[in-house]
Amino acid sequence: MEYRRMGKTGLQLSVLSYGSWVTFSKQVDDSASARLMALAYDNGINFFDNAEAYEGGRSEEMMGRVLSRMNWDRTTYCVSSKVFFGLYGKNNRPNQRGLSRKHITEACHAALTRLQVDYLDLFYCHRADPNVPIAETVRAMHDLVTQGKVLYWGTSEWPAEAIKEAQRLCAERNFHAPIVEQPQYNLFHRSRVEKEYAPLYRSPAGLGLTIWSPLASGLLTGKYNSGLPADSRLSTPDLAWLRDRLLAQPGADKKLAAISALAAVAKELGTTLPRLGVAWCLKNPNVSSVILGASRVEQLKENLGALDLLPDLTPDILARLEKISSPVAA
Ligand code: NDP
């Protein structure tokens, strides 16, 4: 495993990490999640990603049971939560979602209980909240850091301008500032990471990135090029919205054609599409950690192999991947 510093912080994250969105408590049970996390940990992964919204809190509860069962030294791993969406489908009253001081504080306390830990290494504002002044949000996050309940805080899918404003307010008030962003990044989704956030990686902002959906929810594995496998994420009944977003939008056919062209490059390199997709994300030095999703041990084993592919991704190969993906990438 390789470790990278998270932006300008001293925190070292494994370049491959593991997240539980839509898998824990939906696709996998306690024993499968324990096998997946053990495989990750044994291979040097030191960051596990979660959120209050995932399965209405049940994803965090499952991860908490695994962490308590494994009894790993707490200093050897990082765990995150995210606040904004609330406990999807469970609680919809005012103040049970969003980035107010009240919800941020209560969401942190609830995540600590569900994950069975004393502090969160990372706590993200899962989206920007247009209904709450940024000054209120940054103060609430700063307070959680000073209370020792959160070590580092960040954002997920915030516009660059909002991150800059949050950092400006924190600098002015001597608050702990947001230092990591969690955006989508993969061969088909590039612009925010490569263009919009570009000025934020340098000093003084020094933003780190923990990126999500490196394989576009599995699309970039090629598994959807010949239909919809029955046991896959996109055939899960209540994820029809995701299936439609990935497979029923205009341009989906062009993406599937691009995947076939990417598969040919993978074959030439003697590797697989999932490894190629993950390794491509890792080639971006601004990425601190690529958050893998996997519903099976075999998938995680395969994707960990992306690390071995890095020396083969020469500038020529990267240019070929760019040529294939750019026309269909957002
Ligand atoms: P990916 O894009 O890597 O998709 C993971 C899925 O792809 C797996 O569950 C599996 O689907 C399929 N897959 C992965 N590897 C293989 C393989 N080798 N062969 C075949 N199929 C494979 O990542 P995610 O979309 O899961 O995102 C990763 C993490 O990022 C999440 O768990 C979460 O922690 C975070 N995230 C954050 C978001 C945010 O807003 N901040 C939003 C979304 C995710 P299947 O189960 O169908 O087999």
Boltz pocket constraint, residues with backbone or C-beta under 6 A from the ligand:
constraints:
  - pocket:
      binder: B
      contacts: [[A, 18], [A, 19], [A, 20], [A, 21], [A, 22], [A, 23], [A, 27], [A, 49], [A, 50], [A, 126], [A, 156], [A, 157], [A, 182], [A, 183], [A, 211], [A, 212], [A, 213], [A, 214], [A, 215], [A, 216], [A, 217], [A, 218], [A, 219], [A, 221], [A, 223], [A, 231], [A, 232], [A, 233], [A, 234], [A, 274], [A, 291], [A, 292], [A, 293], [A, 294], [A, 295], [A, 298], [A, 299], [A, 300], [A, 302], [A, 303]]
      max_distance: 6.0
